Amino acid sequence: MLKIENVELYYDHVYALKKVSLHLEEGETVALIGANGAGKSSILRSITGLSKIKHGSISFQGQEIHHRRPADIVKSGIIMVPEGRRVFPYMSVRDNLLMGAFSRTDKAEIRQSLEQVLTRFPILKERYGQSAGTLSGGEQQMMVIGRALMAKPKLLLLDEPSLGIAPKLVADIARAIVQINKEEKVSVLLVEQNSRMALRISHRAYALTTGAVAIHGKSSDLLEDERVQAAYLGGEL
């Protein structure tokens, strides 16, 4: 579904990604783990066209996308939930969610998507008319994931969904990611510093260090890998 081959990305003259290759099959949840500065978010920015790669290629469903505009990449079915939530604080939960469907015209299906999101995250139904800026961090994270689902993604990119979230809500969000993948058939590329959580809910994973892939394989295998345990498993679910 998604294929990244020998991608290099530079910020000014400093490399962020150095010959990174990875793939994601339809229906998978794939995790990218690693410390700050390892290149995880740079991979997402490259996929979405927000950062232009210097070398290599990125293809989605057999079509190269690294030359496309971000808006066209979104239309192809790739939707990103950025780090830090990025809510519209003075707008209601309802209006924040509907912003995710701004490019859609199928009103009946939009209503159906909205009901599905509110069923997935019942707290949003309770907060439906409330200003988004008054929600807790975990509630805002649920809302921005719901907003992304309103776009009917084929591939959902999640950038640090557990960052700054209370432990109980981290577990709720982790369960929601699993359910979205299984029940709504949405493929997921998950960037996460909470490596233990990421490996528990993903099928495969890539461990990054200084802009390159250090280790990759089945997530269940990486959980038992001594190198991964020593270098990456500091997070708790």
KETORVEX-770685 format. One record per residue (C-alpha): x, y, z; residue number from 0. Coordinates in Angstrom, 2 decimals. Layout:
N
@xx:X yy:Y zz:Z pos:NUM
...
//
This chain:
237
@xx:0.00 yy:0.00 zz:0.00 pos:0
@xx:2.77 yy:2.42 zz:1.04 pos:1
@xx:6.36 yy:2.06 zz:-0.10 pos:2
@xx:9.27 yy:4.30 zz:0.83 pos:3
@xx:12.55 yy:3.59 zz:-0.93 pos:4
@xx:15.96 yy:5.09 zz:-0.10 pos:5
@xx:14.47 yy:8.39 zz:0.99 pos:6
@xx:16.79 yy:11.22 zz:1.96 pos:7
@xx:15.54 yy:14.44 zz:3.51 pos:8
@xx:17.56 yy:17.47 zz:4.55 pos:9
@xx:16.73 yy:20.53 zz:6.61 pos:10
@xx:19.14 yy:23.12 zz:5.24 pos:11
@xx:22.35 yy:21.05 zz:5.02 pos:12
@xx:21.59 yy:18.70 zz:7.92 pos:13
@xx:20.08 yy:15.34 zz:7.02 pos:14
@xx:16.87 yy:14.24 zz:8.76 pos:15
@xx:16.48 yy:10.96 zz:6.86 pos:16
@xx:19.30 yy:8.97 zz:5.34 pos:17
@xx:18.33 yy:6.27 zz:2.81 pos:18
@xx:15.22 yy:5.21 zz:4.71 pos:19
@xx:13.21 yy:2.34 zz:3.23 pos:20
@xx:10.02 yy:0.88 zz:4.67 pos:21
@xx:6.66 yy:-0.44 zz:3.57 pos:22
@xx:3.13 yy:-0.86 zz:4.88 pos:23
@xx:0.64 yy:-3.40 zz:3.55 pos:24
@xx:-3.08 yy:-2.71 zz:3.32 pos:25
@xx:-4.76 yy:-3.50 zz:6.63 pos:26
@xx:-1.59 yy:-3.23 zz:8.71 pos:27
@xx:-0.69 yy:-1.08 zz:11.66 pos:28
@xx:3.02 yy:-0.28 zz:11.44 pos:29
@xx:4.85 yy:1.56 zz:14.23 pos:30
@xx:7.83 yy:3.89 zz:13.99 pos:31
@xx:9.67 yy:4.08 zz:17.30 pos:32
@xx:12.71 yy:6.01 zz:18.44 pos:33
@xx:13.89 yy:8.98 zz:20.45 pos:34
@xx:13.31 yy:12.65 zz:19.64 pos:35
@xx:15.24 yy:13.58 zz:16.52 pos:36
@xx:15.38 yy:10.01 zz:15.20 pos:37
@xx:13.41 yy:10.98 zz:12.08 pos:38
@xx:9.96 yy:9.58 zz:12.86 pos:39
@xx:7.99 yy:12.77 zz:12.23 pos:40
@xx:10.17 yy:13.58 zz:9.22 pos:41
@xx:8.93 yy:10.36 zz:7.60 pos:42
@xx:5.33 yy:11.50 zz:8.08 pos:43
@xx:6.12 yy:14.95 zz:6.70 pos:44
@xx:7.73 yy:13.33 zz:3.66 pos:45
@xx:4.69 yy:11.11 zz:3.03 pos:46
@xx:2.27 yy:14.04 zz:3.24 pos:47
@xx:4.37 yy:16.32 zz:1.05 pos:48
@xx:4.96 yy:18.84 zz:3.82 pos:49
@xx:8.71 yy:18.24 zz:3.44 pos:50
@xx:10.14 yy:17.56 zz:0.01 pos:51
@xx:12.58 yy:14.68 zz:-0.18 pos:52
@xx:15.99 yy:15.11 zz:-1.80 pos:53
@xx:16.40 yy:11.55 zz:-3.08 pos:54
@xx:14.39 yy:8.34 zz:-3.21 pos:55
@xx:10.71 yy:7.68 zz:-3.85 pos:56
@xx:7.41 yy:7.38 zz:-2.00 pos:57
@xx:4.50 yy:5.50 zz:-3.56 pos:58
@xx:0.94 yy:4.89 zz:-2.38 pos:59
@xx:-1.22 yy:2.19 zz:-3.91 pos:60
@xx:1.27 yy:1.84 zz:-6.74 pos:61
@xx:1.47 yy:5.55 zz:-7.61 pos:62
@xx:4.40 yy:7.83 zz:-6.80 pos:63
@xx:3.28 yy:10.67 zz:-4.57 pos:64
@xx:6.47 yy:12.44 zz:-3.52 pos:65
@xx:6.05 yy:15.04 zz:-6.28 pos:66
@xx:2.40 yy:15.78 zz:-5.44 pos:67
@xx:1.01 yy:18.71 zz:-3.50 pos:68
@xx:-0.12 yy:18.00 zz:0.09 pos:69
@xx:-3.77 yy:18.68 zz:-0.85 pos:70
@xx:-3.62 yy:16.07 zz:-3.60 pos:71
@xx:-2.03 yy:13.55 zz:-1.24 pos:72
@xx:-4.92 yy:14.10 zz:1.19 pos:73
@xx:-7.40 yy:13.48 zz:-1.63 pos:74
@xx:-5.68 yy:10.17 zz:-2.36 pos:75
@xx:-6.71 yy:8.96 zz:1.11 pos:76
@xx:-3.71 yy:9.73 zz:3.35 pos:77
@xx:-4.73 yy:11.68 zz:6.46 pos:78
@xx:-2.37 yy:12.78 zz:9.24 pos:79
@xx:-3.10 yy:13.55 zz:12.88 pos:80
@xx:-0.19 yy:15.87 zz:13.76 pos:81
@xx:1.71 yy:15.99 zz:17.01 pos:82
@xx:0.26 yy:18.43 zz:19.52 pos:83
@xx:-3.39 yy:17.91 zz:18.52 pos:84
@xx:-3.88 yy:21.25 zz:16.69 pos:85
@xx:-7.53 yy:21.84 zz:17.57 pos:86
@xx:-9.64 yy:24.87 zz:16.65 pos:87
@xx:-10.04 yy:25.95 zz:20.30 pos:88
@xx:-12.94 yy:28.39 zz:19.94 pos:89
@xx:-15.00 yy:26.12 zz:17.72 pos:90
@xx:-17.29 yy:23.42 zz:19.09 pos:91
@xx:-16.47 yy:19.74 zz:19.09 pos:92
@xx:-19.11 yy:19.34 zz:16.38 pos:93
@xx:-17.53 yy:21.94 zz:14.11 pos:94
@xx:-14.01 yy:20.59 zz:14.71 pos:95
@xx:-15.18 yy:17.14 zz:13.62 pos:96
@xx:-16.97 yy:18.47 zz:10.55 pos:97
@xx:-13.79 yy:20.26 zz:9.47 pos:98
@xx:-12.42 yy:16.80 zz:8.74 pos:99
@xx:-15.08 yy:16.34 zz:6.06 pos:100
@xx:-14.50 yy:19.69 zz:4.33 pos:101
@xx:-13.59 yy:18.04 zz:1.02 pos:102
@xx:-16.60 yy:15.70 zz:1.01 pos:103
@xx:-20.00 yy:16.47 zz:-0.53 pos:104
@xx:-21.89 yy:13.27 zz:0.38 pos:105
@xx:-24.07 yy:14.72 zz:3.14 pos:106
@xx:-25.78 yy:11.49 zz:4.14 pos:107
@xx:-22.45 yy:9.67 zz:4.41 pos:108
@xx:-20.95 yy:12.58 zz:6.34 pos:109
@xx:-23.76 yy:12.24 zz:8.90 pos:110
@xx:-23.08 yy:8.52 zz:9.05 pos:111
@xx:-19.35 yy:9.13 zz:9.60 pos:112
@xx:-20.17 yy:11.61 zz:12.35 pos:113
@xx:-22.35 yy:9.05 zz:14.13 pos:114
@xx:-19.58 yy:6.46 zz:13.84 pos:115
@xx:-17.06 yy:8.86 zz:15.40 pos:116
@xx:-19.41 yy:9.72 zz:18.26 pos:117
@xx:-20.03 yy:6.02 zz:18.84 pos:118
@xx:-16.28 yy:5.35 zz:18.79 pos:119
@xx:-15.61 yy:8.19 zz:21.26 pos:120
@xx:-18.72 yy:8.60 zz:23.50 pos:121
@xx:-17.11 yy:11.43 zz:25.49 pos:122
@xx:-17.27 yy:13.58 zz:22.33 pos:123
@xx:-21.03 yy:13.15 zz:22.23 pos:124
@xx:-21.19 yy:14.46 zz:25.80 pos:125
@xx:-18.99 yy:17.42 zz:24.82 pos:126
@xx:-20.61 yy:17.92 zz:21.41 pos:127
@xx:-21.47 yy:21.63 zz:21.76 pos:128
@xx:-18.54 yy:22.49 zz:23.99 pos:129
@xx:-15.60 yy:24.59 zz:22.78 pos:130
@xx:-12.69 yy:22.33 zz:21.85 pos:131
@xx:-10.23 yy:24.42 zz:23.86 pos:132
@xx:-12.01 yy:23.45 zz:27.09 pos:133
@xx:-11.46 yy:19.71 zz:26.60 pos:134
@xx:-8.74 yy:17.78 zz:28.40 pos:135
@xx:-5.66 yy:16.72 zz:26.45 pos:136
@xx:-6.95 yy:13.17 zz:26.07 pos:137
@xx:-10.36 yy:14.34 zz:24.92 pos:138
@xx:-8.75 yy:16.65 zz:22.38 pos:139
@xx:-6.68 yy:13.73 zz:21.07 pos:140
@xx:-9.82 yy:11.66 zz:20.63 pos:141
@xx:-11.41 yy:14.56 zz:18.82 pos:142
@xx:-8.56 yy:15.07 zz:16.34 pos:143
@xx:-8.47 yy:11.33 zz:15.60 pos:144
@xx:-12.22 yy:11.55 zz:15.04 pos:145
@xx:-11.72 yy:14.58 zz:12.81 pos:146
@xx:-9.25 yy:12.57 zz:10.71 pos:147
@xx:-11.73 yy:9.71 zz:10.42 pos:148
@xx:-14.30 yy:12.17 zz:9.07 pos:149
@xx:-12.11 yy:12.39 zz:5.95 pos:150
@xx:-12.59 yy:8.64 zz:5.32 pos:151
@xx:-8.86 yy:7.81 zz:5.24 pos:152
@xx:-7.36 yy:4.77 zz:3.59 pos:153
@xx:-4.13 yy:5.36 zz:5.51 pos:154
@xx:-4.09 yy:7.15 zz:8.87 pos:155
@xx:-0.82 yy:8.72 zz:10.02 pos:156
@xx:-0.66 yy:9.28 zz:13.78 pos:157
@xx:2.13 yy:11.45 zz:15.19 pos:158
@xx:2.69 yy:10.87 zz:18.93 pos:159
@xx:-0.97 yy:10.31 zz:19.96 pos:160
@xx:0.01 yy:9.50 zz:23.57 pos:161
@xx:2.11 yy:12.65 zz:24.10 pos:162
@xx:1.02 yy:14.55 zz:27.19 pos:163
@xx:-1.98 yy:12.29 zz:27.83 pos:164
@xx:-2.99 yy:10.80 zz:31.20 pos:165
@xx:-2.13 yy:7.08 zz:31.42 pos:166
@xx:-5.77 yy:5.93 zz:31.56 pos:167
@xx:-6.62 yy:7.85 zz:28.41 pos:168
@xx:-3.46 yy:6.57 zz:26.69 pos:169
@xx:-4.88 yy:3.06 zz:27.11 pos:170
@xx:-8.25 yy:4.22 zz:25.72 pos:171
@xx:-6.57 yy:5.78 zz:22.69 pos:172
@xx:-4.47 yy:2.66 zz:22.12 pos:173
@xx:-7.63 yy:0.52 zz:22.11 pos:174
@xx:-9.30 yy:2.96 zz:19.71 pos:175
@xx:-6.36 yy:2.68 zz:17.27 pos:176
@xx:-6.67 yy:-1.12 zz:17.29 pos:177
@xx:-10.43 yy:-0.91 zz:16.72 pos:178
@xx:-10.09 yy:1.62 zz:13.89 pos:179
@xx:-7.63 yy:-0.69 zz:12.15 pos:180
@xx:-9.68 yy:-3.85 zz:12.65 pos:181
@xx:-13.26 yy:-2.64 zz:12.44 pos:182
@xx:-13.02 yy:0.26 zz:9.99 pos:183
@xx:-10.30 yy:-1.39 zz:7.86 pos:184
@xx:-8.07 yy:1.70 zz:8.03 pos:185
@xx:-4.34 yy:1.09 zz:7.67 pos:186
@xx:-2.27 yy:2.93 zz:10.30 pos:187
@xx:1.28 yy:4.29 zz:10.42 pos:188
@xx:1.94 yy:5.12 zz:14.07 pos:189
@xx:4.77 yy:7.36 zz:15.26 pos:190
@xx:5.22 yy:6.93 zz:18.99 pos:191
@xx:7.83 yy:7.48 zz:21.70 pos:192
@xx:5.90 yy:5.14 zz:24.00 pos:193
@xx:7.57 yy:2.20 zz:22.30 pos:194
@xx:6.02 yy:-0.49 zz:24.48 pos:195
@xx:2.51 yy:0.67 zz:23.69 pos:196
@xx:3.30 yy:1.05 zz:19.99 pos:197
@xx:4.72 yy:-2.47 zz:19.73 pos:198
@xx:1.76 yy:-3.96 zz:21.57 pos:199
@xx:-0.83 yy:-2.56 zz:19.17 pos:200
@xx:1.04 yy:-2.81 zz:15.84 pos:201
@xx:1.74 yy:-5.67 zz:13.44 pos:202
@xx:5.26 yy:-4.60 zz:12.45 pos:203
@xx:7.65 yy:-1.88 zz:13.52 pos:204
@xx:10.72 yy:0.07 zz:12.50 pos:205
@xx:13.11 yy:1.36 zz:15.16 pos:206
@xx:14.90 yy:4.52 zz:14.04 pos:207
@xx:18.06 yy:6.21 zz:15.20 pos:208
@xx:19.57 yy:9.43 zz:13.80 pos:209
@xx:17.55 yy:9.41 zz:10.60 pos:210
@xx:18.01 yy:5.75 zz:9.67 pos:211
@xx:16.27 yy:2.43 zz:10.29 pos:212
@xx:18.22 yy:0.49 zz:12.91 pos:213
@xx:15.98 yy:-2.55 zz:13.44 pos:214
@xx:12.72 yy:-3.72 zz:11.89 pos:215
@xx:10.46 yy:-6.75 zz:12.07 pos:216
@xx:7.28 yy:-8.13 zz:13.62 pos:217
@xx:6.27 yy:-6.08 zz:16.64 pos:218
@xx:5.90 yy:-9.21 zz:18.78 pos:219
@xx:9.48 yy:-10.16 zz:17.94 pos:220
@xx:10.83 yy:-6.68 zz:18.67 pos:221
@xx:9.17 yy:-6.73 zz:22.10 pos:222
@xx:11.41 yy:-9.69 zz:22.95 pos:223
@xx:14.53 yy:-8.35 zz:21.22 pos:224
@xx:17.21 yy:-7.48 zz:23.78 pos:225
@xx:18.52 yy:-4.61 zz:21.63 pos:226
@xx:15.07 yy:-3.06 zz:21.49 pos:227
@xx:14.46 yy:-3.64 zz:25.19 pos:228
@xx:17.72 yy:-1.90 zz:26.06 pos:229
@xx:17.41 yy:1.07 zz:23.71 pos:230
@xx:13.69 yy:1.72 zz:23.13 pos:231
@xx:11.36 yy:0.21 zz:25.75 pos:232
@xx:11.14 yy:3.03 zz:28.24 pos:233
@xx:7.39 yy:3.69 zz:27.82 pos:234
@xx:4.64 yy:1.97 zz:29.75 pos:235
@xx:1.06 yy:1.22 zz:28.68 pos:236
//
